[in-house]
């Protein structure tokens, strides 16, 4: 089997694909959603309530229908009025009211990218009340209550951002109202593409001090306020490359200070190889992320920013079933034949194969195959110069893939540059795109491992990742389905490989069968590739995978030898 055939899924002997035992991972996903936004809510206690008289009582006359209720004590810490004259007028009105203790405690939280769950605790005498919730986006809801009450209501914002939420409780019978609220930050954030720019290179001191990262050591990368990345950035897209390796190991990216380092990995390396991988990682409160060298020997690390997430107006994400846009071996998307050394091709993405024209960035899987010498590949906007950053590195004869998120020019094009002094073939698969019209925002999770075929600790009892078969993973909790999931952000790692092969990832056309039901029909074998491997290698790649209509993703071993598969979950794109 040649590397060229493996990269594209061509020339493999047809066979009947069989799904390995399906594994629902509902518990891990449900727990991740529950923990995803613990710091994003607000709480404004009752003593911050602003009480005012309604217009009907502004002239000192009691409102029609007013009645007497037992007096209640007003909160001792009610905020002071703005002026002495206003204080006197307001206090006179409240004293004359039959409901002087009217107040509201307001809190908001969320476990989805764009949603808010609001709780209003109302203190009131036993009168009919009107509750008006202003969500801060031009939309309001009106509810009713009676006396002391606890009101729960939810809302979904169209876009990520900060919204001023206000709850007003009106007692029209006594012509008095109480108002309270706070600022709500959506947990989800939108994407802004960034020209690929190097933030870290330990070989020459870019981003810090020159010198290798020691084994079991780490290096901090400044993100916020660096290379035009704004303050307030919530997560960043980095292409991380490990090089000058003398042993095996792995790299883990996480927010750094104030956060525990997760047990998951972002990329794996072996001696003498330069290995890149795309990373989407939350940014710490100090504006940094940290890269940990999990090996026992020193390595050099590079980090190139290609985009970032903020709650400012940006682009949402839309996933796709992976589609092939470029294959230089077939002449798909560009001229047929190898991409010459130190040269680039331009290919159009916007407006083709279901991708709209007005996209801002595109999520790709780029594969190099049959390279005639060592080098690197860089993908960039079709209207810009060649960046100094790289997306993937290769050696002669190697087939290697890497996830790429790249800005798209106004005419819908991107460019791919071969930085080697030797020609190579290039394959490009599109897995999704970013646009102003797309609604899905990124909601990061505390990273967790959901599958490791080497261990039964993750509920897996199916043995190794069998050749020519696929593993079905269910991402929909049985008790509560996450609303509006567009795609999951995963890191897929194939290890203990017995031969040459490649991984394909695609949404399942069928739901997971219930216990006792017959197995789902065999899925159609995909033609795209996510990562490629040879015998005895460990290969990672970032995957932005749609779970389709059934909350299920299929992971295909397209090789002819067994391997092992490890899946780590880092977040989700969500419209709700």
Secondary structure as UniProt FT lines:
FT   HELIX           3..8
FT   STRAND          19..24
FT   HELIX           26..35
FT   TURN            36..39
FT   STRAND          42..44
FT   HELIX           46..48
FT   STRAND          50..53
FT   HELIX           55..57
FT   TURN            58..59
FT   TURN            64..65
FT   TURN            76..77
FT   HELIX           84..96
FT   TURN            100..101
FT   STRAND          103..109
FT   STRAND          115..123
FT   STRAND          128..134
FT   STRAND          140..146
FT   STRAND          149..156
FT   STRAND          162..171
FT   TURN            172..175
FT   STRAND          176..185
FT   STRAND          189..201
FT   TURN            202..205
FT   TURN            215..216
FT   STRAND          218..222
FT   TURN            224..225
FT   TURN            227..228
FT   TURN            231..232
FT   STRAND          235..243
FT   STRAND          249..254
FT   TURN            257..258
FT   STRAND          267..269
FT   TURN            271..272
FT   STRAND          275..282
FT   TURN            285..286
FT   STRAND          288..293
FT   STRAND          299..310
FT   STRAND          315..327
FT   TURN            328..331
FT   TURN            341..342
FT   STRAND          343..348
FT   TURN            350..351
FT   TURN            353..354
FT   STRAND          359..369
FT   STRAND          375..381
FT   TURN            382..383
FT   STRAND          392..394
FT   TURN            396..397
FT   STRAND          400..407
FT   TURN            410..411
FT   STRAND          413..418
FT   STRAND          424..435
FT   STRAND          440..452
FT   TURN            453..454
FT   TURN            457..458
FT   TURN            467..468
FT   STRAND          470..474
FT   TURN            483..484
FT   STRAND          485..495
FT   STRAND          501..507
FT   TURN            515..516
FT   STRAND          531..533
FT   TURN            535..536
FT   STRAND          539..545
FT   TURN            548..551
FT   STRAND          552..557
FT   STRAND          563..574
//
